[in-house]
Amino acid sequence: MSPTLEEKIVSLFEGVRIDSPKRHRAVISCRRDTLLSVLSFLKNEGFDHLALISCVDWIEEKHLELVYVLAAYMKDDESHGDREKTNILVKTRISRDDPVFLTSIPIFANAEPYEREIHELFGVRFEGHPRLTPLFLERAYDIPPFRKDFDTRNYVKDLFDNVPFVDKEADST
């Protein structure tokens, strides 16, 4: 990320921390109340491709972390420099006990399936989302299956202990 863009972000948004662990990667950590404004600002600055939204379960800290990965589409002119090679990760944390966040669909229309997936697998409710319907799973779970306290052994036991046994000898007659 260019030093100029970094300076703009820090001056415009309170409580923002920016790290650049690699040459073409920047990580912006911000408060939940500023995340959508940061996304909108970055989109207007040319980072107009939402590549992914992910979620991390920080069970010990009782938070879920939403991670938005932005990139810039290639532009026709040469004035954009290294921006096209840069990925920006914008992160915020929300409560694990009441995982509610605003939808980012008004900024990035392609956020729709990512938010549905995170809703289904982590239990985050995105307010304003037009349809938080299941995307992958066939049934509901008491604990969303990608959370760290989801017990896969109990799930397998409950699921497969209820499957009737098929007797091969009886089946061959």
C-alpha positions as CSV (number, residue, x, y, z in Angstrom):
1,M,0.0,0.0,0.0
2,S,1.3,3.4,-0.8
3,P,2.4,5.7,2.1
4,T,-0.1,8.3,0.8
5,L,-3.0,6.0,1.0
6,E,-1.9,4.8,4.4
7,E,-1.7,8.4,5.7
8,K,-5.2,9.1,4.3
9,I,-6.7,6.1,6.1
10,V,-5.1,6.9,9.4
11,S,-6.2,10.5,9.2
12,L,-9.8,9.7,8.3
13,F,-10.6,6.8,10.5
14,E,-10.1,6.7,14.3
15,G,-8.7,3.6,15.9
16,V,-7.3,2.1,12.6
17,R,-4.1,0.1,12.7
18,I,-2.3,-0.8,9.5
19,D,0.4,-3.4,9.1
20,S,2.3,-4.4,6.0
21,P,3.7,-7.8,6.6
22,K,4.7,-8.3,2.9
23,R,5.4,-6.0,0.0
24,H,2.0,-6.2,-1.7
25,R,-0.1,-6.9,1.3
26,A,-1.6,-4.6,3.9
27,V,-3.7,-5.5,6.9
28,I,-6.1,-2.9,8.2
29,S,-7.6,-3.6,11.6
30,C,-10.5,-1.3,12.6
31,R,-13.4,-1.0,14.9
32,R,-16.6,-2.6,13.8
33,D,-18.4,0.8,13.5
34,T,-15.8,2.0,10.9
35,L,-15.3,-1.1,8.8
36,L,-18.0,-0.3,6.2
37,S,-16.7,3.2,5.8
38,V,-13.2,1.9,5.3
39,L,-14.4,-0.6,2.7
40,S,-16.3,2.2,0.9
41,F,-13.2,4.5,1.0
42,L,-10.9,1.8,-0.4
43,K,-13.4,1.0,-3.1
44,N,-13.4,4.7,-4.1
45,E,-9.6,4.6,-4.1
46,G,-9.6,1.8,-6.7
47,F,-9.7,-1.3,-4.6
48,D,-12.9,-2.2,-6.3
49,H,-12.7,-6.0,-6.1
50,L,-14.0,-7.9,-3.1
51,A,-12.1,-11.1,-3.5
52,L,-13.3,-12.8,-0.3
53,I,-14.9,-12.5,3.1
54,S,-13.7,-14.9,5.7
55,C,-14.3,-15.4,9.4
56,V,-12.0,-16.5,12.3
57,D,-13.3,-17.9,15.6
58,W,-11.2,-16.5,18.5
59,I,-13.0,-18.7,21.1
60,E,-10.7,-17.7,24.0
61,E,-11.3,-14.0,23.4
62,K,-15.0,-14.6,22.7
63,H,-14.8,-12.8,19.4
64,L,-15.3,-13.6,15.7
65,E,-13.1,-11.8,13.3
66,L,-14.5,-10.8,9.9
67,V,-11.8,-10.5,7.2
68,Y,-12.5,-8.7,3.9
69,V,-9.9,-9.2,1.2
70,L,-9.8,-6.4,-1.4
71,A,-7.9,-6.0,-4.6
72,A,-7.8,-3.6,-7.6
73,Y,-8.8,-4.6,-11.1
74,M,-6.2,-3.8,-13.8
75,K,-6.6,-0.3,-15.1
76,D,-5.9,0.9,-18.7
77,D,-3.5,3.7,-17.7
78,E,0.0,3.4,-16.2
79,S,-0.7,5.9,-13.3
80,H,-1.8,3.2,-10.8
81,G,1.7,1.7,-10.2
82,D,1.8,-1.3,-7.9
83,R,-1.8,-1.0,-6.7
84,E,-3.0,-3.8,-9.0
85,K,-0.5,-6.2,-7.2
86,T,-1.7,-5.2,-3.7
87,N,-4.2,-7.1,-1.6
88,I,-5.7,-5.4,1.4
89,L,-7.2,-7.3,4.3
90,V,-9.7,-5.3,6.3
91,K,-10.5,-6.9,9.7
92,T,-12.8,-6.3,12.6
93,R,-14.0,-8.3,15.5
94,I,-17.5,-8.9,16.7
95,S,-19.0,-10.5,19.7
96,R,-19.1,-14.3,19.6
97,D,-22.2,-14.4,21.9
98,D,-24.2,-12.0,19.7
99,P,-22.6,-12.2,16.2
100,V,-24.4,-9.4,14.3
101,F,-22.9,-7.2,11.7
102,L,-24.2,-5.0,8.9
103,T,-24.2,-6.3,5.4
104,S,-21.6,-5.0,3.0
105,I,-23.8,-5.7,-0.1
106,P,-24.5,-2.0,-0.7
107,I,-20.7,-1.5,-1.2
108,F,-19.8,-4.8,-2.9
109,A,-22.8,-6.7,-4.4
110,N,-20.7,-9.9,-4.6
111,A,-20.6,-10.0,-0.8
112,E,-24.0,-11.8,-0.9
113,P,-22.8,-15.5,-1.1
114,Y,-19.8,-14.9,1.3
115,E,-22.2,-13.5,4.0
116,R,-24.5,-16.4,3.5
117,E,-21.7,-18.8,3.9
118,I,-20.4,-17.1,7.1
119,H,-23.9,-17.0,8.5
120,E,-24.4,-20.7,7.9
121,L,-21.0,-21.9,9.1
122,F,-20.2,-19.4,11.9
123,G,-23.6,-18.1,12.9
124,V,-23.0,-14.4,12.0
125,R,-26.3,-12.5,11.2
126,F,-25.7,-9.8,8.6
127,E,-28.4,-7.2,9.1
128,G,-29.8,-5.9,5.9
129,H,-28.9,-9.0,3.9
130,P,-31.7,-9.9,1.5
131,R,-31.7,-13.7,2.1
132,L,-29.7,-15.4,4.7
133,T,-30.8,-18.8,3.5
134,P,-28.7,-22.0,3.7
135,L,-26.0,-22.2,1.0
136,F,-24.3,-25.6,1.8
137,L,-25.8,-27.4,4.8
138,E,-28.9,-29.6,4.7
139,R,-29.9,-29.1,8.4
140,A,-29.5,-26.6,11.2
141,Y,-27.1,-27.2,14.1
142,D,-27.1,-26.0,17.7
143,I,-23.6,-24.7,17.2
144,P,-22.5,-23.6,13.7
145,P,-20.1,-26.2,12.4
146,F,-17.1,-24.0,11.8
147,R,-17.0,-22.7,15.3
148,K,-14.2,-24.1,17.5
149,D,-16.7,-25.5,20.1
150,F,-18.5,-27.6,17.5
151,D,-17.9,-31.2,18.6
152,T,-17.3,-33.2,15.4
153,R,-17.1,-36.5,17.3
154,N,-20.5,-36.0,18.8
155,Y,-21.9,-35.0,15.4
156,V,-20.5,-38.2,13.8
157,K,-21.8,-40.3,16.7
158,D,-25.3,-38.8,16.6
159,L,-25.5,-39.0,12.8
160,F,-24.1,-42.5,12.2
161,D,-25.4,-44.2,15.3
162,N,-28.9,-43.6,14.0
163,V,-28.2,-45.1,10.6
164,P,-29.8,-48.6,10.5
165,F,-27.5,-51.5,10.1
166,V,-27.8,-53.3,6.7
167,D,-27.3,-57.1,7.0
168,K,-25.5,-58.3,3.9
169,E,-26.8,-61.9,4.1
170,A,-30.4,-60.6,4.3
171,D,-29.7,-58.3,1.4
172,S,-28.4,-61.0,-0.9
173,T,-31.6,-63.1,-0.7
